[in-house]
Amino acid sequence: MDKDYNMWGSGFWMEKNTTIELQQLIQLTQKFLTFTQSLLEKGSITQDQYIKMTEQKLHFLEKVKTGIEG
């Protein structure tokens, strides 16, 4: 078993992993928003496509939040 798991208990281990996963999700979301913004600025996508993409991302994040708050 993992040393942190034995030393701190399962609650700490799960909280630590959840925090790391949330940080990764935030970073990925920031990259996604930067990428979609650049596509919009270059004219590769329309304003409507940009709105749909960001709305879908927001919907996904709301589902994640609901799952965490559970």
mmCIF file of the N, C-alpha and C atoms, coordinates in Angstrom:
data_MODEL
# 
_entry.id   MODEL 
# 
loop_
_atom_site.group_PDB 
_atom_site.id 
_atom_site.type_symbol 
_atom_site.label_atom_id 
_atom_site.label_alt_id 
_atom_site.label_comp_id 
_atom_site.label_asym_id 
_atom_site.label_entity_id 
_atom_site.label_seq_id 
_atom_site.pdbx_PDB_ins_code 
_atom_site.Cartn_x 
_atom_site.Cartn_y 
_atom_site.Cartn_z 
_atom_site.occupancy 
_atom_site.B_iso_or_equiv 
_atom_site.pdbx_formal_charge 
_atom_site.auth_seq_id 
_atom_site.auth_comp_id 
_atom_site.auth_asym_id 
_atom_site.auth_atom_id 
_atom_site.pdbx_PDB_model_num 
ATOM 1   N N  . MET A 1 1  ? 0.832   -1.198 0.000   1.00 0.00 ? 1  MET A N  1 
ATOM 2   C CA . MET A 1 1  ? 0.000   0.000  0.000   1.00 0.00 ? 1  MET A CA 1 
ATOM 3   C C  . MET A 1 1  ? 0.868   1.250  0.000   1.00 0.00 ? 1  MET A C  1 
ATOM 4   N N  . ASP A 1 2  ? 0.287   2.310  -0.457  1.00 0.00 ? 2  ASP A N  1 
ATOM 5   C CA . ASP A 1 2  ? 0.960   3.594  -0.517  1.00 0.00 ? 2  ASP A CA 1 
ATOM 6   C C  . ASP A 1 2  ? 1.267   4.104  0.893   1.00 0.00 ? 2  ASP A C  1 
ATOM 7   N N  . LYS A 1 3  ? 2.462   4.661  1.053   1.00 0.00 ? 3  LYS A N  1 
ATOM 8   C CA . LYS A 1 3  ? 2.877   5.164  2.362   1.00 0.00 ? 3  LYS A CA 1 
ATOM 9   C C  . LYS A 1 3  ? 1.924   6.255  2.866   1.00 0.00 ? 3  LYS A C  1 
ATOM 10  N N  . ASP A 1 4  ? 1.518   7.191  1.981   1.00 0.00 ? 4  ASP A N  1 
ATOM 11  C CA . ASP A 1 4  ? 0.579   8.247  2.385   1.00 0.00 ? 4  ASP A CA 1 
ATOM 12  C C  . ASP A 1 4  ? -0.735  7.651  2.850   1.00 0.00 ? 4  ASP A C  1 
ATOM 13  N N  . TYR A 1 5  ? -1.170  6.600  2.187   1.00 0.00 ? 5  TYR A N  1 
ATOM 14  C CA . TYR A 1 5  ? -2.434  5.957  2.539   1.00 0.00 ? 5  TYR A CA 1 
ATOM 15  C C  . TYR A 1 5  ? -2.355  5.394  3.956   1.00 0.00 ? 5  TYR A C  1 
ATOM 16  N N  . ASN A 1 6  ? -1.255  4.709  4.258   1.00 0.00 ? 6  ASN A N  1 
ATOM 17  C CA . ASN A 1 6  ? -1.096  4.124  5.587   1.00 0.00 ? 6  ASN A CA 1 
ATOM 18  C C  . ASN A 1 6  ? -0.912  5.196  6.658   1.00 0.00 ? 6  ASN A C  1 
ATOM 19  N N  . MET A 1 7  ? -0.170  6.235  6.330   1.00 0.00 ? 7  MET A N  1 
ATOM 20  C CA . MET A 1 7  ? 0.173   7.243  7.317   1.00 0.00 ? 7  MET A CA 1 
ATOM 21  C C  . MET A 1 7  ? -1.006  8.162  7.651   1.00 0.00 ? 7  MET A C  1 
ATOM 22  N N  . TRP A 1 8  ? -1.762  8.556  6.646   1.00 0.00 ? 8  TRP A N  1 
ATOM 23  C CA . TRP A 1 8  ? -2.786  9.574  6.847   1.00 0.00 ? 8  TRP A CA 1 
ATOM 24  C C  . TRP A 1 8  ? -4.207  9.035  6.826   1.00 0.00 ? 8  TRP A C  1 
ATOM 25  N N  . GLY A 1 9  ? -4.404  7.863  6.326   1.00 0.00 ? 9  GLY A N  1 
ATOM 26  C CA . GLY A 1 9  ? -5.753  7.309  6.228   1.00 0.00 ? 9  GLY A CA 1 
ATOM 27  C C  . GLY A 1 9  ? -6.362  7.578  4.871   1.00 0.00 ? 9  GLY A C  1 
ATOM 28  N N  . SER A 1 10 ? -7.403  6.861  4.569   1.00 0.00 ? 10 SER A N  1 
ATOM 29  C CA . SER A 1 10 ? -8.000  6.923  3.238   1.00 0.00 ? 10 SER A CA 1 
ATOM 30  C C  . SER A 1 10 ? -8.607  8.289  2.927   1.00 0.00 ? 10 SER A C  1 
ATOM 31  N N  . GLY A 1 11 ? -9.140  8.986  3.917   1.00 0.00 ? 11 GLY A N  1 
ATOM 32  C CA . GLY A 1 11 ? -9.734  10.297 3.678   1.00 0.00 ? 11 GLY A CA 1 
ATOM 33  C C  . GLY A 1 11 ? -8.730  11.289 3.126   1.00 0.00 ? 11 GLY A C  1 
ATOM 34  N N  . PHE A 1 12 ? -7.550  11.332 3.705   1.00 0.00 ? 12 PHE A N  1 
ATOM 35  C CA . PHE A 1 12 ? -6.505  12.236 3.231   1.00 0.00 ? 12 PHE A CA 1 
ATOM 36  C C  . PHE A 1 12 ? -6.071  11.852 1.835   1.00 0.00 ? 12 PHE A C  1 
ATOM 37  N N  . TRP A 1 13 ? -5.890  10.556 1.594   1.00 0.00 ? 13 TRP A N  1 
ATOM 38  C CA . TRP A 1 13 ? -5.426  10.074 0.300   1.00 0.00 ? 13 TRP A CA 1 
ATOM 39  C C  . TRP A 1 13 ? -6.415  10.445 -0.796  1.00 0.00 ? 13 TRP A C  1 
ATOM 40  N N  . MET A 1 14 ? -7.705  10.244 -0.546  1.00 0.00 ? 14 MET A N  1 
ATOM 41  C CA . MET A 1 14 ? -8.724  10.562 -1.541  1.00 0.00 ? 14 MET A CA 1 
ATOM 42  C C  . MET A 1 14 ? -8.803  12.072 -1.764  1.00 0.00 ? 14 MET A C  1 
ATOM 43  N N  . GLU A 1 15 ? -8.715  12.844 -0.697  1.00 0.00 ? 15 GLU A N  1 
ATOM 44  C CA . GLU A 1 15 ? -8.772  14.298 -0.820  1.00 0.00 ? 15 GLU A CA 1 
ATOM 45  C C  . GLU A 1 15 ? -7.583  14.809 -1.621  1.00 0.00 ? 15 GLU A C  1 
ATOM 46  N N  . LYS A 1 16 ? -6.410  14.258 -1.370  1.00 0.00 ? 16 LYS A N  1 
ATOM 47  C CA . LYS A 1 16 ? -5.195  14.660 -2.072  1.00 0.00 ? 16 LYS A CA 1 
ATOM 48  C C  . LYS A 1 16 ? -5.330  14.365 -3.563  1.00 0.00 ? 16 LYS A C  1 
ATOM 49  N N  . ASN A 1 17 ? -5.816  13.169 -3.912  1.00 0.00 ? 17 ASN A N  1 
ATOM 50  C CA . ASN A 1 17 ? -5.984  12.806 -5.314  1.00 0.00 ? 17 ASN A CA 1 
ATOM 51  C C  . ASN A 1 17 ? -7.049  13.658 -5.986  1.00 0.00 ? 17 ASN A C  1 
ATOM 52  N N  . THR A 1 18 ? -8.134  13.945 -5.292  1.00 0.00 ? 18 THR A N  1 
ATOM 53  C CA . THR A 1 18 ? -9.196  14.776 -5.854  1.00 0.00 ? 18 THR A CA 1 
ATOM 54  C C  . THR A 1 18 ? -8.672  16.177 -6.135  1.00 0.00 ? 18 THR A C  1 
ATOM 55  N N  . THR A 1 19 ? -7.873  16.715 -5.238  1.00 0.00 ? 19 THR A N  1 
ATOM 56  C CA . THR A 1 19 ? -7.297  18.042 -5.427  1.00 0.00 ? 19 THR A CA 1 
ATOM 57  C C  . THR A 1 19 ? -6.401  18.070 -6.656  1.00 0.00 ? 19 THR A C  1 
ATOM 58  N N  . ILE A 1 20 ? -5.576  17.066 -6.816  1.00 0.00 ? 20 ILE A N  1 
ATOM 59  C CA . ILE A 1 20 ? -4.686  16.982 -7.976  1.00 0.00 ? 20 ILE A CA 1 
ATOM 60  C C  . ILE A 1 20 ? -5.507  16.893 -9.259  1.00 0.00 ? 20 ILE A C  1 
ATOM 61  N N  . GLU A 1 21 ? -6.533  16.059 -9.260  1.00 0.00 ? 21 GLU A N  1 
ATOM 62  C CA . GLU A 1 21 ? -7.377  15.911 -10.444 1.00 0.00 ? 21 GLU A CA 1 
ATOM 63  C C  . GLU A 1 21 ? -8.107  17.209 -10.768 1.00 0.00 ? 21 GLU A C  1 
ATOM 64  N N  . LEU A 1 22 ? -8.562  17.920 -9.760  1.00 0.00 ? 22 LEU A N  1 
ATOM 65  C CA . LEU A 1 22 ? -9.233  19.201 -10.000 1.00 0.00 ? 22 LEU A CA 1 
ATOM 66  C C  . LEU A 1 22 ? -8.260  20.231 -10.565 1.00 0.00 ? 22 LEU A C  1 
ATOM 67  N N  . GLN A 1 23 ? -7.030  20.245 -10.068 1.00 0.00 ? 23 GLN A N  1 
ATOM 68  C CA . GLN A 1 23 ? -6.024  21.158 -10.599 1.00 0.00 ? 23 GLN A CA 1 
ATOM 69  C C  . GLN A 1 23 ? -5.750  20.849 -12.067 1.00 0.00 ? 23 GLN A C  1 
ATOM 70  N N  . GLN A 1 24 ? -5.668  19.564 -12.400 1.00 0.00 ? 24 GLN A N  1 
ATOM 71  C CA . GLN A 1 24 ? -5.449  19.166 -13.785 1.00 0.00 ? 24 GLN A CA 1 
ATOM 72  C C  . GLN A 1 24 ? -6.636  19.560 -14.660 1.00 0.00 ? 24 GLN A C  1 
ATOM 73  N N  . LEU A 1 25 ? -7.842  19.410 -14.149 1.00 0.00 ? 25 LEU A N  1 
ATOM 74  C CA . LEU A 1 25 ? -9.042  19.789 -14.886 1.00 0.00 ? 25 LEU A CA 1 
ATOM 75  C C  . LEU A 1 25 ? -9.072  21.298 -15.132 1.00 0.00 ? 25 LEU A C  1 
ATOM 76  N N  . ILE A 1 26 ? -8.680  22.074 -14.148 1.00 0.00 ? 26 ILE A N  1 
ATOM 77  C CA . ILE A 1 26 ? -8.625  23.532 -14.307 1.00 0.00 ? 26 ILE A CA 1 
ATOM 78  C C  . ILE A 1 26 ? -7.609  23.910 -15.377 1.00 0.00 ? 26 ILE A C  1 
ATOM 79  N N  . GLN A 1 27 ? -6.429  23.294 -15.341 1.00 0.00 ? 27 GLN A N  1 
ATOM 80  C CA . GLN A 1 27 ? -5.402  23.579 -16.340 1.00 0.00 ? 27 GLN A CA 1 
ATOM 81  C C  . GLN A 1 27 ? -5.872  23.204 -17.741 1.00 0.00 ? 27 GLN A C  1 
ATOM 82  N N  . LEU A 1 28 ? -6.504  22.056 -17.862 1.00 0.00 ? 28 LEU A N  1 
ATOM 83  C CA . LEU A 1 28 ? -7.009  21.609 -19.155 1.00 0.00 ? 28 LEU A CA 1 
ATOM 84  C C  . LEU A 1 28 ? -8.103  22.545 -19.665 1.00 0.00 ? 28 LEU A C  1 
ATOM 85  N N  . THR A 1 29 ? -8.957  22.999 -18.781 1.00 0.00 ? 29 THR A N  1 
ATOM 86  C CA . THR A 1 29 ? -10.021 23.930 -19.162 1.00 0.00 ? 29 THR A CA 1 
ATOM 87  C C  . THR A 1 29 ? -9.427  25.251 -19.637 1.00 0.00 ? 29 THR A C  1 
ATOM 88  N N  . GLN A 1 30 ? -8.395  25.737 -18.953 1.00 0.00 ? 30 GLN A N  1 
ATOM 89  C CA . GLN A 1 30 ? -7.737  26.973 -19.375 1.00 0.00 ? 30 GLN A CA 1 
ATOM 90  C C  . GLN A 1 30 ? -7.133  26.814 -20.770 1.00 0.00 ? 30 GLN A C  1 
ATOM 91  N N  . LYS A 1 31 ? -6.504  25.673 -21.027 1.00 0.00 ? 31 LYS A N  1 
ATOM 92  C CA . LYS A 1 31 ? -5.926  25.413 -22.348 1.00 0.00 ? 31 LYS A CA 1 
ATOM 93  C C  . LYS A 1 31 ? -7.021  25.351 -23.409 1.00 0.00 ? 31 LYS A C  1 
ATOM 94  N N  . PHE A 1 32 ? -8.135  24.703 -23.074 1.00 0.00 ? 32 PHE A N  1 
ATOM 95  C CA . PHE A 1 32 ? -9.259  24.603 -24.001 1.00 0.00 ? 32 PHE A CA 1 
ATOM 96  C C  . PHE A 1 32 ? -9.785  25.992 -24.357 1.00 0.00 ? 32 PHE A C  1 
ATOM 97  N N  . LEU A 1 33 ? -9.975  26.836 -23.349 1.00 0.00 ? 33 LEU A N  1 
ATOM 98  C CA . LEU A 1 33 ? -10.500 28.180 -23.598 1.00 0.00 ? 33 LEU A CA 1 
ATOM 99  C C  . LEU A 1 33 ? -9.528  29.016 -24.424 1.00 0.00 ? 33 LEU A C  1 
ATOM 100 N N  . THR A 1 34 ? -8.248  28.896 -24.151 1.00 0.00 ? 34 THR A N  1 
ATOM 101 C CA . THR A 1 34 ? -7.235  29.602 -24.935 1.00 0.00 ? 34 THR A CA 1 
ATOM 102 C C  . THR A 1 34 ? -7.251  29.123 -26.382 1.00 0.00 ? 34 THR A C  1 
ATOM 103 N N  . PHE A 1 35 ? -7.339  27.809 -26.565 1.00 0.00 ? 35 PHE A N  1 
ATOM 104 C CA . PHE A 1 35 ? -7.354  27.219 -27.902 1.00 0.00 ? 35 PHE A CA 1 
ATOM 105 C C  . PHE A 1 35 ? -8.582  27.661 -28.686 1.00 0.00 ? 35 PHE A C  1 
ATOM 106 N N  . THR A 1 36 ? -9.760  27.572 -28.073 1.00 0.00 ? 36 THR A N  1 
ATOM 107 C CA . THR A 1 36 ? -10.976 27.952 -28.789 1.00 0.00 ? 36 THR A CA 1 
ATOM 108 C C  . THR A 1 36 ? -10.989 29.448 -29.095 1.00 0.00 ? 36 THR A C  1 
ATOM 109 N N  . GLN A 1 37 ? -10.454 30.251 -28.185 1.00 0.00 ? 37 GLN A N  1 
ATOM 110 C CA . GLN A 1 37 ? -10.359 31.693 -28.434 1.00 0.00 ? 37 GLN A CA 1 
ATOM 111 C C  . GLN A 1 37 ? -9.455  31.962 -29.636 1.00 0.00 ? 37 GLN A C  1 
ATOM 112 N N  . SER A 1 38 ? -8.338  31.238 -29.723 1.00 0.00 ? 38 SER A N  1 
ATOM 113 C CA . SER A 1 38 ? -7.430  31.446 -30.858 1.00 0.00 ? 38 SER A CA 1 
ATOM 114 C C  . SER A 1 38 ? -8.082  31.010 -32.169 1.00 0.00 ? 38 SER A C  1 
ATOM 115 N N  . LEU A 1 39 ? -8.872  29.935 -32.131 1.00 0.00 ? 39 LEU A N  1 
ATOM 116 C CA . LEU A 1 39 ? -9.592  29.514 -33.336 1.00 0.00 ? 39 LEU A CA 1 
ATOM 117 C C  . LEU A 1 39 ? -10.568 30.591 -33.787 1.00 0.00 ? 39 LEU A C  1 
ATOM 118 N N  . LEU A 1 40 ? -11.243 31.186 -32.838 1.00 0.00 ? 40 LEU A N  1 
ATOM 119 C CA . LEU A 1 40 ? -12.196 32.250 -33.147 1.00 0.00 ? 40 LEU A CA 1 
ATOM 120 C C  . LEU A 1 40 ? -11.476 33.460 -33.738 1.00 0.00 ? 40 LEU A C  1 
ATOM 121 N N  . GLU A 1 41 ? -10.372 33.858 -33.123 1.00 0.00 ? 41 GLU A N  1 
ATOM 122 C CA . GLU A 1 41 ? -9.621  35.022 -33.594 1.00 0.00 ? 41 GLU A CA 1 
ATOM 123 C C  . GLU A 1 41 ? -9.043  34.806 -34.989 1.00 0.00 ? 41 GLU A C  1 
ATOM 124 N N  . LYS A 1 42 ? -8.641  33.570 -35.307 1.00 0.00 ? 42 LYS A N  1 
ATOM 125 C CA . LYS A 1 42 ? -8.082  33.249 -36.626 1.00 0.00 ? 42 LYS A CA 1 
ATOM 126 C C  . LYS A 1 42 ? -9.166  33.095 -37.687 1.00 0.00 ? 42 LYS A C  1 
ATOM 127 N N  . GLY A 1 43 ? -10.401 33.011 -37.249 1.00 0.00 ? 43 GLY A N  1 
ATOM 128 C CA . GLY A 1 43 ? -11.498 32.813 -38.190 1.00 0.00 ? 43 GLY A CA 1 
ATOM 129 C C  . GLY A 1 43 ? -11.717 31.356 -38.552 1.00 0.00 ? 43 GLY A C  1 
ATOM 130 N N  . SER A 1 44 ? -11.096 30.449 -37.805 1.00 0.00 ? 44 SER A N  1 
ATOM 131 C CA . SER A 1 44 ? -11.250 29.014 -38.067 1.00 0.00 ? 44 SER A CA 1 
ATOM 132 C C  . SER A 1 44 ? -12.609 28.492 -37.630 1.00 0.00 ? 44 SER A C  1 
ATOM 133 N N  . ILE A 1 45 ? -13.224 29.181 -36.677 1.00 0.00 ? 45 ILE A N  1 
ATOM 134 C CA . ILE A 1 45 ? -14.574 28.837 -36.235 1.00 0.00 ? 45 ILE A CA 1 
ATOM 135 C C  . ILE A 1 45 ? -15.399 30.119 -36.159 1.00 0.00 ? 45 ILE A C  1 
ATOM 136 N N  . THR A 1 46 ? -16.695 29.949 -36.219 1.00 0.00 ? 46 THR A N  1 
ATOM 137 C CA . THR A 1 46 ? -17.589 31.104 -36.125 1.00 0.00 ? 46 THR A CA 1 
ATOM 138 C C  . THR A 1 46 ? -17.877 31.424 -34.661 1.00 0.00 ? 46 THR A C  1 
ATOM 139 N N  . GLN A 1 47 ? -18.469 32.583 -34.457 1.00 0.00 ? 47 GLN A N  1 
ATOM 140 C CA . GLN A 1 47 ? -18.872 32.983 -33.107 1.00 0.00 ? 47 GLN A CA 1 
ATOM 141 C C  . GLN A 1 47 ? -19.856 31.964 -32.532 1.00 0.00 ? 47 GLN A C  1 
ATOM 142 N N  . ASP A 1 48 ? -20.790 31.486 -33.370 1.00 0.00 ? 48 ASP A N  1 
ATOM 143 C CA . ASP A 1 48 ? -21.766 30.485 -32.914 1.00 0.00 ? 48 ASP A CA 1 
ATOM 144 C C  . ASP A 1 48 ? -21.086 29.181 -32.503 1.00 0.00 ? 48 ASP A C  1 
ATOM 145 N N  . GLN A 1 49 ? -20.096 28.739 -33.278 1.00 0.00 ? 49 GLN A N  1 
ATOM 146 C CA . GLN A 1 49 ? -19.363 27.518 -32.928 1.00 0.00 ? 49 GLN A CA 1 
ATOM 147 C C  . GLN A 1 49 ? -18.622 27.700 -31.606 1.00 0.00 ? 49 GLN A C  1 
ATOM 148 N N  . TYR A 1 50 ? -18.016 28.876 -31.440 1.00 0.00 ? 50 TYR A N  1 
ATOM 149 C CA . TYR A 1 50 ? -17.296 29.176 -30.204 1.00 0.00 ? 50 TYR A CA 1 
ATOM 150 C C  . TYR A 1 50 ? -18.241 29.124 -29.011 1.00 0.00 ? 50 TYR A C  1 
ATOM 151 N N  . ILE A 1 51 ? -19.403 29.733 -29.153 1.00 0.00 ? 51 ILE A N  1 
ATOM 152 C CA . ILE A 1 51 ? -20.382 29.743 -28.065 1.00 0.00 ? 51 ILE A CA 1 
ATOM 153 C C  . ILE A 1 51 ? -20.823 28.325 -27.731 1.00 0.00 ? 51 ILE A C  1 
ATOM 154 N N  . LYS A 1 52 ? -21.105 27.519 -28.751 1.00 0.00 ? 52 LYS A N  1 
ATOM 155 C CA . LYS A 1 52 ? -21.531 26.132 -28.507 1.00 0.00 ? 52 LYS A CA 1 
ATOM 156 C C  . LYS A 1 52 ? -20.440 25.335 -27.804 1.00 0.00 ? 52 LYS A C  1 
ATOM 157 N N  . MET A 1 53 ? -19.195 25.514 -28.251 1.00 0.00 ? 53 MET A N  1 
ATOM 158 C CA . MET A 1 53 ? -18.084 24.779 -27.639 1.00 0.00 ? 53 MET A CA 1 
ATOM 159 C C  . MET A 1 53 ? -17.922 25.155 -26.168 1.00 0.00 ? 53 MET A C  1 
ATOM 160 N N  . THR A 1 54 ? -17.976 26.443 -25.882 1.00 0.00 ? 54 THR A N  1 
ATOM 161 C CA . THR A 1 54 ? -17.790 26.872 -24.494 1.00 0.00 ? 54 THR A CA 1 
ATOM 162 C C  . THR A 1 54 ? -18.994 26.506 -23.627 1.00 0.00 ? 54 THR A C  1 
ATOM 163 N N  . GLU A 1 55 ? -20.189 26.542 -24.203 1.00 0.00 ? 55 GLU A N  1 
ATOM 164 C CA . GLU A 1 55 ? -21.375 26.117 -23.447 1.00 0.00 ? 55 GLU A CA 1 
ATOM 165 C C  . GLU A 1 55 ? -21.297 24.634 -23.105 1.00 0.00 ? 55 GLU A C  1 
ATOM 166 N N  . GLN A 1 56 ? -20.822 23.822 -24.047 1.00 0.00 ? 56 GLN A N  1 
ATOM 167 C CA . GLN A 1 56 ? -20.672 22.389 -23.783 1.00 0.00 ? 56 GLN A CA 1 
ATOM 168 C C  . GLN A 1 56 ? -19.642 22.152 -22.686 1.00 0.00 ? 56 GLN A C  1 
ATOM 169 N N  . LYS A 1 57 ? -18.572 22.912 -22.704 1.00 0.00 ? 57 LYS A N  1 
ATOM 170 C CA . LYS A 1 57 ? -17.541 22.786 -21.672 1.00 0.00 ? 57 LYS A CA 1 
ATOM 171 C C  . LYS A 1 57 ? -18.116 23.188 -20.315 1.00 0.00 ? 57 LYS A C  1 
ATOM 172 N N  . LEU A 1 58 ? -18.888 24.256 -20.280 1.00 0.00 ? 58 LEU A N  1 
ATOM 173 C CA . LEU A 1 58 ? -19.514 24.695 -19.037 1.00 0.00 ? 58 LEU A CA 1 
ATOM 174 C C  . LEU A 1 58 ? -20.475 23.629 -18.515 1.00 0.00 ? 58 LEU A C  1 
ATOM 175 N N  . HIS A 1 59 ? -21.254 23.043 -19.404 1.00 0.00 ? 59 HIS A N  1 
ATOM 176 C CA . HIS A 1 59 ? -22.184 21.979 -19.009 1.00 0.00 ? 59 HIS A CA 1 
ATOM 177 C C  . HIS A 1 59 ? -21.414 20.798 -18.404 1.00 0.00 ? 59 HIS A C  1 
ATOM 178 N N  . PHE A 1 60 ? -20.295 20.429 -19.029 1.00 0.00 ? 60 PHE A N  1 
ATOM 179 C CA . PHE A 1 60 ? -19.461 19.344 -18.513 1.00 0.00 ? 60 PHE A CA 1 
ATOM 180 C C  . PHE A 1 60 ? -18.934 19.686 -17.118 1.00 0.00 ? 60 PHE A C  1 
ATOM 181 N N  . LEU A 1 61 ? -18.442 20.903 -16.938 1.00 0.00 ? 61 LEU A N  1 
ATOM 182 C CA . LEU A 1 61 ? -17.901 21.310 -15.637 1.00 0.00 ? 61 LEU A CA 1 
ATOM 183 C C  . LEU A 1 61 ? -18.981 21.339 -14.564 1.00 0.00 ? 61 LEU A C  1 
ATOM 184 N N  . GLU A 1 62 ? -20.190 21.717 -14.934 1.00 0.00 ? 62 GLU A N  1 
ATOM 185 C CA . GLU A 1 62 ? -21.296 21.697 -13.976 1.00 0.00 ? 62 GLU A CA 1 
ATOM 186 C C  . GLU A 1 62 ? -21.612 20.268 -13.539 1.00 0.00 ? 62 GLU A C  1 
ATOM 187 N N  . LYS A 1 63 ? -21.517 19.311 -14.471 1.00 0.00 ? 63 LYS A N  1 
ATOM 188 C CA . LYS A 1 63 ? -21.732 17.901 -14.123 1.00 0.00 ? 63 LYS A CA 1 
ATOM 189 C C  . LYS A 1 63 ? -20.645 17.417 -13.165 1.00 0.00 ? 63 LYS A C  1 
ATOM 190 N N  . VAL A 1 64 ? -19.409 17.820 -13.428 1.00 0.00 ? 64 VAL A N  1 
ATOM 191 C CA . VAL A 1 64 ? -18.299 17.444 -12.547 1.00 0.00 ? 64 VAL A CA 1 
ATOM 192 C C  . VAL A 1 64 ? -18.534 18.018 -11.155 1.00 0.00 ? 64 VAL A C  1 
ATOM 193 N N  . LYS A 1 65 ? -18.912 19.282 -11.087 1.00 0.00 ? 65 LYS A N  1 
ATOM 194 C CA . LYS A 1 65 ? -19.165 19.935 -9.802  1.00 0.00 ? 65 LYS A CA 1 
ATOM 195 C C  . LYS A 1 65 ? -20.269 19.214 -9.036  1.00 0.00 ? 65 LYS A C  1 
ATOM 196 N N  . THR A 1 66 ? -21.341 18.858 -9.723  1.00 0.00 ? 66 THR A N  1 
ATOM 197 C CA . THR A 1 66 ? -22.448 18.137 -9.099  1.00 0.00 ? 66 THR A CA 1 
ATOM 198 C C  . THR A 1 66 ? -21.977 16.788 -8.566  1.00 0.00 ? 66 THR A C  1 
ATOM 199 N N  . GLY A 1 67 ? -21.128 16.114 -9.325  1.00 0.00 ? 67 GLY A N  1 
ATOM 200 C CA . GLY A 1 67 ? -20.597 14.824 -8.894  1.00 0.00 ? 67 GLY A CA 1 
ATOM 201 C C  . GLY A 1 67 ? -19.725 14.940 -7.659  1.00 0.00 ? 67 GLY A C  1 
ATOM 202 N N  . ILE A 1 68 ? -18.970 16.016 -7.567  1.00 0.00 ? 68 ILE A N  1 
ATOM 203 C CA . ILE A 1 68 ? -18.090 16.220 -6.412  1.00 0.00 ? 68 ILE A CA 1 
ATOM 204 C C  . ILE A 1 68 ? -18.908 16.571 -5.177  1.00 0.00 ? 68 ILE A C  1 
ATOM 205 N N  . GLU A 1 69 ? -19.879 17.444 -5.360  1.00 0.00 ? 69 GLU A N  1 
ATOM 206 C CA . GLU A 1 69 ? -20.708 17.858 -4.227  1.00 0.00 ? 69 GLU A CA 1 
ATOM 207 C C  . GLU A 1 69 ? -21.655 16.747 -3.802  1.00 0.00 ? 69 GLU A C  1 
ATOM 208 N N  . GLY A 1 70 ? -21.960 15.867 -4.781  1.00 0.00 ? 70 GLY A N  1 
ATOM 209 C CA . GLY A 1 70 ? -22.785 14.704 -4.645  1.00 0.00 ? 70 GLY A CA 1 
ATOM 210 C C  . GLY A 1 70 ? -23.690 14.564 -3.576  1.00 0.00 ? 70 GLY A C  1 
# 
